[in-house]
Amino acid sequence: MQIQRQQLDDAAAAGLLAPAQVGPLWDFLATQSAQTPSFRATHILYYLGGLLAIGAMSLFMTLGWDLWGGWGLLLIALAYALLGLGLTEYCLRRPGLRIPAGIAAAFVVVLTPLAIYGLQAGLGYWEMSEEYRDYHVRIDWRWLWMELATLVVGAIMLWRYRLPFLMLPVAVTLWYLSMDLTPILFHDSDLQWQLRKWVSVYVGLLMLGLAFWIELRTRSREDFAFWLYLFGLLAFWVALTSMDSDSELKRLAYCLLNLGLLLIGAVLSRRVFAVFGGLGVAAYVGHLAYSVFRDSLLFPLALTVLGAAVVYLGIVWQRYEARITARLRQYLPAALQELLARRQFS
């Protein structure tokens, strides 16, 4: 729930607040929300600058860096990591700078695979013709030590600093790990691509389960589960959507699963579930329109009626929402009831 200054003024006009309380209350709420990531100019600059720095040490590494050799890359990564740790400590000592502190801490975690690559190359385990920047574009089981080290460093940084943005490199690394594990688990090259999809599905589900567990256990107002939800859904939904389906029954099950994602998104107030679920339902409806009912005159009419029925269902739900949710929630575990109450007003 987002509150605007006009709403406080309206509350004062209705006699619910004293007019003199509006200004101090608004200042207090503004201070509290300043550390919550949102679409404001300051936060956009924070994330833009931070992602540029993170991208420079990961996605956008150029071939020129390989000229430093393995030990040179290791020293550069360690030097940048010390700089990132210093910036993290500096920001945490100043009020209102937790978001840039999280970005600086995530920068340190992102440097971990570069440091491990440099160490391995220096010890002769990598040929320098095998470029570090391939880590982000190629699936290869040999990245495994870099990914495991990144997860360890990410866990240590989370334990030390408790900053939500640290979950970004952790979630991305888990996603990478799900793809690079397949060549280790299975050795049939003819089946590897299909197996990668199933490994991605199961790892995505595990990431979603971990995100939900974190959300149940966390009492902080900061969102530690978002990045796990996002990359868990990416791993799960993209792999599932890319699978070949040989029957309309399976495609219908896919549609029902995406409707389930929409429902989960509504219950947990997580837009990311609604985005993926909506895309999946749209893909299924598109399949019906262009394949199953390609020459049908009644399909657009039936779809219109269905859309109107869904809108009417929304009207009915809005009318009885409080009564229905109160009755349903009494059967849920206490921890889940508390989570739903928090998400309802976040």
NUVEX-533182 format. One record per residue (C-alpha): x, y, z; residue in one letter. Coordinates in steps of 0.2 Angstrom, whole numbers, padded with zeros to 4 digits, always signed. Example, Ala and Ser with C-alpha at 12.3 -4.5 7.8 and 13.67 -1.06 7.14 Angstrom:
# NUVEX-533182
+0062-0022+0039A/+0068-0005+0036S/
***
This chain:
# NUVEX-533182
+0000+0000+0000M/+0007+0017-0005Q/+0002+0033+0004I/+0002+0050-0003Q/+0002+0067+0006R/-0015+0071-0001Q/-0022+0055+0008Q/-0015+0062+0025L/-0023+0079+0021D/-0040+0070+0017D/-0038+0061+0034A/-0036+0077+0043A/-0051+0085+0034A/-0061+0070+0040A/-0056+0072+0058G/-0045+0057+0059L/-0029+0067+0061L/-0025+0083+0069A/-0020+0095+0055P/-0004+0099+0064A/+0001+0080+0064Q/+0000+0079+0045V/+0017+0087+0042G/+0027+0077+0055P/+0019+0061+0050L/+0023+0063+0032W/+0041+0067+0036D/+0042+0051+0046F/+0034+0040+0033L/+0046+0048+0020A/+0061+0044+0030T/+0055+0026+0033Q/+0052+0023+0014S/+0068+0031+0008A/+0077+0015+0011Q/+0064+0005+0002T/+0069+0002-0017P/+0057+0012-0028S/+0056+0021-0044F/+0063+0037-0039R/+0077+0047-0046A/+0090+0044-0032T/+0087+0025-0032H/+0088+0025-0051I/+0105+0033-0051L/+0111+0021-0037Y/+0106+0006-0047Y/+0112+0012-0064L/+0129+0016-0057G/+0130+0000-0047G/+0125-0011-0061L/+0137-0002-0073L/+0151-0006-0061A/+0145-0024-0058I/+0143-0026-0077G/+0161-0020-0080A/+0168-0034-0069M/+0156-0047-0076S/+0146-0046-0092L/+0157-0033-0101F/+0174-0039-0097M/+0185-0036-0113T/+0199-0047-0120L/+0212-0034-0115G/+0210-0040-0097W/+0217-0057-0101D/+0233-0049-0105L/+0236-0047-0086W/+0237-0066-0084G/+0229-0076-0071G/+0239-0069-0056W/+0236-0051-0062G/+0217-0054-0063L/+0217-0061-0046L/+0226-0046-0039L/+0214-0034-0048I/+0199-0043-0041A/+0206-0043-0024L/+0210-0024-0025A/+0192-0020-0032Y/+0185-0031-0018A/+0194-0022-0004L/+0187-0006-0012L/+0170-0013-0012G/+0171-0018+0006L/+0177-0001+0011G/+0163+0008+0002L/+0151-0004+0010T/+0157+0000+0027E/+0157+0018+0023Y/+0139+0019+0017C/+0133+0008+0032L/+0141+0021+0044R/+0130+0035+0036R/+0111+0036+0038P/+0101+0034+0023G/+0114+0024+0012L/+0109+0006+0014R/+0104+0004-0004I/+0122+0010-0010P/+0129-0001+0003A/+0120-0016-0004G/+0126-0012-0021I/+0144-0011-0015A/+0143-0027-0006A/+0135-0036-0021A/+0150-0029-0031F/+0162-0039-0020V/+0152-0055-0022V/+0152-0052-0041V/+0171-0051-0041L/+0172-0069-0034T/+0172-0079-0050P/+0185-0067-0058L/+0196-0070-0043A/+0194-0089-0044I/+0197-0089-0062Y/+0213-0079-0060G/+0219-0091-0047L/+0215-0106-0057Q/+0223-0098-0073A/+0239-0094-0062G/+0240-0112-0056L/+0238-0118-0074G/+0221-0125-0073Y/+0215-0114-0087W/+0222-0109-0104E/+0221-0090-0106M/+0214-0093-0123S/+0198-0098-0113E/+0191-0081-0109E/+0183-0076-0093Y/+0169-0067-0101R/+0163-0084-0107D/+0157-0088-0089Y/+0142-0077-0092H/+0137-0084-0110V/+0143-0102-0111R/+0137-0117-0101I/+0152-0127-0095D/+0154-0139-0080W/+0171-0131-0077R/+0163-0115-0070W/+0157-0125-0055L/+0171-0120-0043W/+0169-0102-0047M/+0150-0104-0044E/+0152-0113-0027L/+0165-0100-0021A/+0153-0086-0026T/+0139-0094-0016L/+0151-0096-0001V/+0156-0078-0002V/+0138-0072-0004G/+0133-0082+0011A/+0147-0074+0021I/+0143-0056+0015M/+0124-0059+0019L/+0129-0065+0037W/+0140-0050+0039R/+0129-0036+0032Y/+0111-0042+0030R/+0108-0032+0014L/+0094-0038+0002P/+0103-0033-0014F/+0116-0046-0010L/+0103-0059-0015M/+0105-0054-0033L/+0122-0062-0037P/+0117-0077-0026V/+0101-0079-0036A/+0110-0077-0053V/+0124-0090-0047T/+0111-0102-0042L/+0103-0100-0060W/+0120-0103-0068Y/+0124-0118-0057L/+0107-0126-0062S/+0113-0126-0080M/+0131-0131-0077D/+0127-0145-0066L/+0119-0156-0080T/+0135-0161-0089P/+0141-0167-0072I/+0125-0177-0068L/+0122-0184-0085F/+0134-0189-0098H/+0122-0193-0113D/+0126-0178-0125S/+0110-0183-0135D/+0099-0180-0120L/+0109-0165-0112Q/+0098-0151-0119W/+0082-0159-0113Q/+0089-0164-0097L/+0095-0146-0094R/+0077-0140-0095K/+0072-0152-0082W/+0086-0148-0071V/+0082-0130-0073S/+0064-0133-0069V/+0068-0142-0052Y/+0082-0130-0047V/+0069-0116-0051G/+0057-0124-0039L/+0070-0126-0026L/+0074-0107-0027M/+0056-0103-0026L/+0054-0114-0011G/+0070-0106-0003L/+0063-0088-0007A/+0046-0093+0002F/+0055-0100+0017W/+0065-0084+0018I/+0050-0074+0017E/+0041-0084+0031L/+0056-0082+0042R/+0061-0064+0039T/+0053-0051+0050R/+0063-0037+0042S/+0054-0024+0031R/+0068-0027+0018E/+0064-0039+0004D/+0077-0053+0004F/+0066-0065-0006A/+0063-0054-0022F/+0079-0059-0032W/+0076-0078-0028L/+0058-0077-0034Y/+0063-0068-0050L/+0077-0080-0055F/+0068-0095-0048G/+0054-0091-0059L/+0066-0088-0074L/+0074-0105-0072A/+0057-0114-0069F/+0046-0105-0082W/+0058-0103-0096V/+0063-0121-0096A/+0045-0127-0094L/+0039-0115-0108T/+0053-0121-0120S/+0048-0139-0119M/+0040-0148-0133D/+0022-0153-0130S/+0014-0167-0140D/-0004-0166-0133S/-0017-0153-0130E/-0020-0160-0113L/-0002-0155-0108K/-0004-0138-0115R/-0020-0136-0105L/-0010-0141-0089A/+0003-0128-0094Y/-0011-0115-0094C/-0018-0121-0078L/-0001-0120-0070L/+0001-0102-0076N/-0016-0098-0069L/-0009-0105-0052G/+0006-0093-0054L/-0007-0078-0056L/-0016-0084-0040L/+0000-0086-0030I/+0005-0068-0036G/-0011-0061-0030A/-0010-0070-0013V/+0008-0065-0010L/+0007-0048-0018S/+0021-0053-0029R/+0020-0045-0046R/+0033-0056-0053V/+0022-0071-0052F/+0008-0062-0061A/+0020-0057-0075V/+0026-0074-0079F/+0009-0082-0076G/+0001-0069-0088G/+0014-0072-0101L/+0010-0091-0100G/-0009-0089-0101V/-0007-0077-0116A/+0005-0090-0125A/-0008-0103-0122Y/-0023-0092-0129V/-0012-0088-0144G/-0009-0106-0147H/-0028-0109-0147L/-0031-0094-0158A/-0018-0099-0171Y/-0018-0118-0171S/-0033-0126-0163V/-0047-0113-0168F/-0038-0105-0182R/-0053-0105-0194D/-0066-0103-0180S/-0078-0088-0180L/-0084-0092-0163L/-0067-0092-0154F/-0065-0073-0153P/-0083-0072-0146L/-0081-0086-0133A/-0065-0077-0128L/-0074-0061-0126T/-0087-0069-0115V/-0074-0077-0105L/-0065-0061-0102G/-0081-0052-0097A/-0084-0067-0084A/-0067-0064-0077V/-0070-0046-0075V/-0086-0050-0066Y/-0077-0062-0055L/-0066-0048-0050G/-0080-0037-0045I/-0088-0051-0035V/-0071-0054-0026W/-0069-0036-0022Q/-0086-0036-0014R/-0083-0051-0003Y/-0064-0051-0002E/-0062-0047+0017A/-0075-0060+0022R/-0068-0074+0011I/-0050-0071+0015T/-0054-0070+0034A/-0062-0087+0033R/-0049-0095+0023L/-0034-0088+0033R/-0040-0096+0049Q/-0036-0113+0042Y/-0018-0107+0038L/-0002-0109+0049P/+0001-0094+0060A/+0017-0090+0051A/+0009-0089+0034L/-0006-0079+0041Q/+0007-0066+0047E/+0016-0066+0030L/+0000-0063+0021L/-0005-0049+0033A/+0013-0041+0030R/+0011-0043+0011R/-0006-0036+0010Q/+0000-0019+0017F/+0017-0018+0009S/
***
